[in-house]
């Protein structure tokens, strides 16, 4: 193992639930509630159905793990993929960004499947999720793989392999091989998030979970991976350049799970402020009177959501939830942004199309300088009569500096659960997740969600 692999494996091997602060345990439970909310909210999405059908092909094999919402089990990697697609499909899962970023809760799909294989208890899973978040977010702090052409699953596959390996009790040598076997074959291209977006945008993290599980299983069976996957010739440092990766969590660097942002709307994180600003602006005007919407935002939001012609004419749901003009138009028209806002017929709704054409987006250098500590958006909406409404959002609801409290996290869960199951089932599931740290076998939680079918 090279030096970076050694440090990562040492950190993973040394983590213990008994040393986690109570605040960290609580934040993990909040992320679990948020993640399951996102998964059940997306349950009936066509792509989620497809992912479950693929997983069911393997249900006659070793029944390692449950596909959420079902009463059947499949191989761990197939379950991780299906569950990973569900938790990401709405684009409402948590988000982290410093030098780069992504969705650390993607790792939960891999850890959960591994934990079901091992019949792990709640504390073991909480410890593994905390570990995975530390690895994922620390890696985002260290290097921006996007600028080199690579996508966020590069962060996720490493974190998922270490988290899954932890619950399965891999030896130190096996953990090193699992990490290597996860990273070397699975460098994902950032093209998945550029231009017209495809179904794969919401599946890339799930695929990292699947690949991580497969790497862990390979290492368990004795497969070995490249010994210098970070620092050797042709290793990650050769590809992305030198970087310094601070892995430790201590009194000066809290566990990273507390540093991720939750989402209020099912859209790219960089449209959260704009969606909130549009909803606030709407209270003072009528959408049909709007003649001009001028948006100032930080550079990354501008480049991701307002610097490509596809963002003014989205033809897929995936492009629409990464289009600031679309998100703003729907928010101004409806006063809300929900999963139903991205139905195919809505993409060509004349009222939405008209309003999108009134939207202009520009980078504000001051906002860029404050990012990622803030997610600034300034929106000026003019009406045909000359009225102007100006709204600024610095920290959208769910940002760590404008956090959702426990009741708001519960409300998100209840709202997204409505089309999945009844109120009684919803409350049982919530109670089970809040009691996660006292759980003896996490399969009990999977069963709380299995009554749907």
N, C-alpha and C positions, 0 to 999 in steps of 0.2 A: 504493500500500500504506500502511496505517496503521502507527503506531509498533510495535505488538505484532507484526504480520505481518512488518515489517522485521527485528525482533530475532530472530524464529523462523527466518526465511529466512537471515539472516546466520549464525546458529549452525549451521544445517544445511549451508550451503555451505562453512563453515570446518572441518567435521569431517574428520579424516584418520586412517586406520588406523595409520599410522606413529607417531602420537602417543598411541595407546592404551597404558596400562600393561598389563603381562603379566597382572596379576591380573584386569583387566577382560576380556581376551580369554578367560581361563580360565572366568570366570563366564558369559560368553556361551555357551561350549561346554556348560557344565553346564545352562544353560536350554534349549539346543537338544535335548540328550539327554532332559531332563524333558518338553519339549513333544512330541517324537516318541513318547515313552513313552505320554503321554496319548492321542495320536492313534491309535496302533495298538491300545491297550487298548479304545478305543471303536469300532473299525473295524466290528464286526458289529452295532452298535446300529441299530435300525430307522430312527431319524432320520438317522444318518450314511449309511445306504444310500439314503435319499430324497434327501439332498443330493448324493450322487454321481450318482444318476439324473438330477437336474436339470442337473448339470454336463455329463453325457454328451450331453444334447440339443444342446450347442454344440460337440461334439467335431469336427464337420465344418467348423467355422469356422477362423479363424486359430489354429493349434495353439501357443499361447503358453506354456502351463505344464502340468505334470503334476498329476493328482489323486493324492495319496499312496496307495500300495497298489495302483495300477493300472499298466497299460502303455500308457495312452493319454493324450493331451493335449487341452486345451480352451482357451477364452479365459481370459485372466489373471484377470478378475474372477470368473468361474465357478469356477475352481480355488481362488481365495482363499476363496470362500464355503464350498465343500465341505471344504477342508482346515481352515478355521477352525471349522466345526461339529465336526469330528473332534477337534481339539485341546482343545475346551472341553466336550465332551459329558459326560465323567466328572466334571467339576468337580474335577479334580486338578491343574490348571495353576497357575502361580505367582500370587502375589497381592501387592498393595502398598496401603498405606493410611496417610495422614496426615490432612489435612482431609477428604479423600474417598479413594476407592480403586477398584480394579478389577483386571483381569488383563492386565498389560502384554504377556504373550506372545501375546495376541490379534493383536498387530501383526505377528508372524512370518509369518502366513498371507499378508498383503499383500506383505511384503518378499520372501518366497520366490517368489511368482508373478512379481513384477517382475524379480527376479534371474534367473529362468529365461528370461524374455523377452530379457534382456540377456546371457545366458550369463556371468553374473558369477562371479568367483572367491570363495573363502572369505573372504579379508580384506575385500573390499568388502561382503559380507553382514554380517560381524561389525561393521563400522563402522556400517552402516545400522541394525542391531538396537540397538547402543549408543545411537545417536542417538534412535531411537524410544522407548526406555526413558527417556532423559533428558527427552524432551518429555512423555511420558505421566505419569511420576511427578512431574515438576516442576509439571505442570498440577494433579495431585491435591493437591499441597502448597499450591497457590495458592488454589483455590476449590472449594467443595463444590457441585457442580451438582445433586446429588440433592435438596437442600432446596428447590431452585427447581423441582423436578418433572422434571429431566432425568436420563438414565441414563448409565452409564459409557462407552457407545460415543461419546459426545461427546469424551472424552479420546482414545479409540482412533482415531477417524477422522482427527484432526489428526496424531497421531503416525505412523499408518500411511501417510498421504499424503506426509509428509516423508521417512520411511524409504524408501518405494518410489520416490519422486522422486529420492532420492539415488543409488540403484543404477542408475536409468535415465539419470542424467546430465542432469537438467533444468537449464535455465538459471535464473538468479536470477528473472527475470520469470515463467517457467513455474512455478517452485516457489511463488511467491506466489499465482498463479492456482490451482494445484492445491490449496493450503491453503484458499483461499476457496471453491473449488468442492466441497471435501470438507465443510466446516463448514456453510455457509449452507443447503444443502438437507437436511441429515441430523441434525437435532436429535432425539434418541431419547428417548421418554418413560419415566420410571422406573416407570410402572405395570407394566412387564414383570417387575418384581421385588417386587410387592406382592400380598398375598392368595394365592389359589390360583394356583400357577405353571404356566405352559403350556410347550410345547416351545420357544417363542421365547426363554425365559430363557437357553438354551445357544446360541442362534443370533445373538443381538444383536451380540456382538463380531465374529462372522464376517461379518455384514452390514456392519459398519463397515469391515472389510477390503475387501469387495467394492466398497463405495461409494468408498473411498479410491482403489482401483485405477482405477475409472471416472473419477474426478476427475483423476487423473494422466494418463490417456489423453486426456481432453478437453483438458487444458492443453497436451499435446504437439501436439495438432492445431490449436492456436491459439485455443481457447475462452478467454474471460476471465470472471473472477468478480467479485463485488462488491468494491470497492476498500477498504472500511473495515469488514471483517467483524467486527472486535473492537470498535473504538472509534467507529464511525459511528452515526448514529441508527438504532435498530432492530438494532444489532450485539450481540455477545455481552455486552458490559458493560451495555447497556441491560436485558438479560434477567436476568443473574445478579448485577449490581452490580459495584462497583469491586473489583479484586484486584491483588495484586502478584505477578508471576511471575518467580522466579529461574530462569533457563535454564542458566546456566553450570555447567560441571564443571571443577574445578581441585583443587589440593591440599587445599582446605578443604571442597569439595563433591565427593566421588567420583562417578564415573558411577553412575547409579541402578540399573543391572542388579545390582549387588552388594547392593542394599537390599531386594530382593523376597524374600518368604517362599515356600518350596516346601511342598507338601502331602503328608502321609502317608496321608490318607483321601480318598475321592471324595465329599466333602461341602463345603458352604459353609465358607469359612475360619473363620468365627466359631463353628463346631461342632468344630473340630479339637481344642481343649483338652478339651471335654466328652467326645469320643470316646475320647481318650487316658486321661482320668480314669476313664471307665467300664470300659475294658479293664483298667486297673490295679486297680480296685476288685473286679472279678470274681475275681481270684486269691484273694480272701479269703472268698468266699461263693458260694452257688448262686442262680441267677436265680429259680428257682421259690419261694425263701424270701423274696424281696424284698417288702416291704410299703410302702416309702416311699423316694422318691429326691428329695432337695432340692438344687437347684442354685442357686448364686450366681454371677453373671457380670457383665460390664460392660454398660452401657446399650445399646450398638449391637447386641451379640449378643442381648440380651433382646428388643429391638424387632424384629429381623430373624427370630429363630428361636423365640421363645417368648411372643409377645404377640398371638396371633391364633388363633381356634378351629381354623383349618385345620391348624395345626401339631400338633394332637392327633388329627387324623383325615385325614392326607394321602391324596389319591386319585390323585396323579400322582407319578412318580419325581422330577420337578423340585421338587415341594413337599416330598417326603420328605427329599431331601438338604439342604433348608433348614429342616428341623424338628428342633430339639434333642431333643424327647421321642422321636421316632422313632429318630434316630441313637443316642441313649443306650440305648434299649430293645434295639436290635439288637446293640450292642456288649456289653451285659450278658449277652445270651442266647448270642451266638456267640463272644465274645472277639476279634472282628475286625469291620471294616467294609470291604466290597469292593463292586465294581459289582453283584455278584449279590445284595447286601443289598437292592437296590431293585427286584427283580423284582415284577411286578404282584401275583402271588399272595402275596408276603410282606407287602404293604401291608395285607392283611386277615387275616393270620395271627393266630389268637386269642391266642397267647402274646405276640406283639408288641403287640397292641391292649391286652391286660391290663396289661402293664408300662408302656405309655405313660401309662395313667391314674394310675399311682402317682407320676408325675413332676410336680414343681412347680418353677417357675423364677422367680427374683427378681433385681432389680438390686442390686449391692453398690456403694455410692457410692465406696468406696476403689478398687475394681477399675476403675470408670469413670474416676476421676482418673488412673489409671496407663495407661489406654489412649490411643493405640495403641502406646506403647512396650512394653507387655505385652499378653498375651491371656489374662487370668486367669480361671480357673474353679475353684470349690470345690464338691465333690460329697459330700454326706452320704447314704449308703445304709443304710437300716434293714431288718432282717429281722423276720419275725413273732415270732421268739423274743426280740427286743429288742437283738440285736447291731447295732452301728453301725460302719461303715467310712467314714472321712473321707479324701478324696484331693484334693490341690491340684495344678493344672498352671498354671504361670505362662507358660512358653514351650513351645508344642507342638513336637514334632519337625519340623524344617524351618524354624522361625522363625529369623531371622537371628542371634538370641542362643542358639539351640539347633540350629545348622545341620546338615543332612545332609552327611556327608563324601562324597568322590567315590565310594567303594565303595557307600555307601547310595543315591546317585543311580543308579549302575549297577544295583543290585539292584531298584530301582523299575522301571527300564527292562526288565530281564529278566522280572520278574513280569508286567508288562503285555503283554509281547511273546508270552507263551506260547501264547495262542490265535490269534495272528496268523501266526506262522511258526515254523520250526524253530530249534533251538539254534545251528546253524551260521550261519544267516542273521542271527540276533540278534547274534552276536559280530562278524560282518562289519559290520553297521550301527553297532554301538558303536565299533568301531575307526575307521570312517569319520568318525563325528561327533567323536571325540577328535582326529582329524587335520584337522579342518575348516579350521584356519588355513593349511594347506598345500594346500588344494584349488584346482584350476585352473578347474573348471566345476562348479557346485553340482548340475547335472543328474546327476552321478555319484552323489550321495547319494539323490536321488529314485529312481534305478534300484535302489539297494540295498533299497528298500522295495517295489519293483514286482513282485517274484517271487511275491507272494501270489496274483495272478490273471494 
